[in-house]
Amino acid sequence: MPGGSGTLEELFEAITLKRLALYFNPIVLLNTRGFYDPLQAFLRNVVDERFMNPEHIDMWSLVNEVDEVLPRIHATPRWHDNALSFAAVR
Protein backbone atom coordinates (compact mmCIF):
# COMPACT_ATOMS: atom_id res chain seq x y z
CA MET A 1 0.00 0.00 0.00
CA PRO A 2 1.15 3.57 -0.46
CA GLY A 3 3.34 4.87 2.30
CA GLY A 4 6.28 6.98 3.30
CA SER A 5 10.00 6.44 3.67
CA GLY A 6 9.63 3.36 5.88
CA THR A 7 7.43 1.67 3.31
CA LEU A 8 9.86 2.51 0.52
CA GLU A 9 12.81 1.28 2.57
CA GLU A 10 11.05 -2.05 3.16
CA LEU A 11 10.12 -2.30 -0.52
CA PHE A 12 13.68 -1.73 -1.68
CA GLU A 13 14.98 -4.16 0.93
CA ALA A 14 12.61 -6.84 -0.42
CA ILE A 15 13.69 -6.08 -4.01
CA THR A 16 17.36 -6.27 -2.96
CA LEU A 17 16.84 -9.58 -1.17
CA LYS A 18 15.00 -10.97 -4.17
CA ARG A 19 17.75 -9.81 -6.52
CA LEU A 20 20.31 -11.59 -4.32
CA ALA A 21 18.27 -14.83 -4.29
CA LEU A 22 17.50 -14.51 -0.57
CA TYR A 23 13.75 -13.95 -1.05
CA PHE A 24 11.65 -15.76 -3.64
CA ASN A 25 8.04 -14.75 -3.00
CA PRO A 26 5.86 -12.18 -4.80
CA ILE A 27 6.19 -8.46 -4.23
CA VAL A 28 2.83 -6.89 -5.06
CA LEU A 29 2.24 -3.16 -4.74
CA LEU A 30 -1.27 -1.83 -4.32
CA ASN A 31 -1.11 1.13 -6.69
CA THR A 32 -3.92 3.21 -5.17
CA ARG A 33 -4.79 6.15 -7.43
CA GLY A 34 -1.58 5.59 -9.39
CA PHE A 35 0.60 6.25 -6.33
CA TYR A 36 3.39 3.95 -7.53
CA ASP A 37 3.30 4.98 -11.22
CA PRO A 38 6.27 7.38 -10.81
CA LEU A 39 8.21 4.71 -8.91
CA GLN A 40 7.49 2.15 -11.64
CA ALA A 41 8.72 4.64 -14.27
CA PHE A 42 11.85 5.29 -12.19
CA LEU A 43 12.59 1.58 -11.84
CA ARG A 44 12.13 1.07 -15.57
CA ASN A 45 14.64 3.89 -16.06
CA VAL A 46 17.03 2.10 -13.69
CA VAL A 47 16.82 -0.90 -16.04
CA ASP A 48 17.12 1.29 -19.15
CA GLU A 49 20.26 2.87 -17.68
CA ARG A 50 21.63 -0.63 -17.00
CA PHE A 51 21.73 -0.47 -13.21
CA MET A 52 19.50 -3.55 -13.20
CA ASN A 53 18.91 -6.23 -15.82
CA PRO A 54 15.62 -6.46 -17.73
CA GLU A 55 14.77 -9.66 -15.81
CA HIS A 56 14.71 -7.66 -12.59
CA ILE A 57 11.60 -5.71 -13.62
CA ASP A 58 9.69 -8.96 -12.98
CA MET A 59 10.61 -8.94 -9.29
CA TRP A 60 7.53 -6.88 -8.41
CA SER A 61 4.11 -6.14 -9.84
CA LEU A 62 1.50 -3.44 -9.43
CA VAL A 63 -2.25 -3.87 -9.04
CA ASN A 64 -4.81 -1.10 -8.90
CA GLU A 65 -7.53 -2.65 -6.73
CA VAL A 66 -7.49 -4.42 -3.37
CA ASP A 67 -9.34 -7.41 -4.79
CA GLU A 68 -6.48 -7.95 -7.27
CA VAL A 69 -3.80 -8.44 -4.59
CA LEU A 70 -4.43 -12.06 -3.56
CA PRO A 71 -5.03 -13.32 -7.11
CA ARG A 72 -1.78 -11.65 -8.20
CA ILE A 73 0.10 -13.21 -5.29
CA HIS A 74 -1.24 -16.65 -6.22
CA ALA A 75 -0.54 -16.15 -9.94
CA THR A 76 3.03 -14.93 -9.51
CA PRO A 77 5.57 -17.69 -10.04
CA ARG A 78 8.32 -18.26 -7.51
CA TRP A 79 11.38 -16.15 -8.26
CA HIS A 80 14.28 -17.87 -10.02
CA ASP A 81 16.39 -20.16 -7.85
CA ASN A 82 19.38 -19.06 -9.92
CA ALA A 83 18.64 -15.34 -9.45
CA LEU A 84 22.10 -14.74 -8.04
CA SER A 85 23.57 -15.73 -11.39
CA PHE A 86 22.02 -12.67 -13.02
CA ALA A 87 22.11 -10.31 -10.02
CA ALA A 88 25.11 -8.47 -11.43
CA VAL A 89 24.39 -6.06 -14.25
CA ARG A 90 25.44 -7.33 -17.67
Disulfide bonds with the S-S distance in Angstrom:
none
